[in-house]
Amino acid sequence: MRDAILVKEKPLERGSDEFKIGDVYLAPNGEFYIELKKAGTTMNMRIQELKEELNSGTSRIKLNT
């Protein structure tokens, strides 16, 4: 994917919090989840939900870091 940007380990701003983007997982229910890490804590979020947040402007990925 020549024009794509690798986002793994990039910072993700969600509200006043900043997370590092981790791995992507395919769950048994067919949903894709993205791993978000912050200060030793890890959470998983549906990629569809993250896409909606990015499109609405409530979250953003810092690509220049």
Steps between C-alpha positions, in 0.01 A plus 500: 500500500726765365290804602390368840640620831591252773326617818625235744669669800373845392331716765121519495333795673156414642362796690762598757670158491779377276543134411754308291349291222585134528399187312181433304297188584221310327257370764296179460191716440659639181572846647841664471642657817792735546718485811553832682768531769553761770732483802504123527127464434366344182149522360343384177263706288294404197661645189159617379458711816848648461426583137185687609698695762768592246242613245316711758820661627467376860821297456809549288813307414828692525682384188801734521656344807 
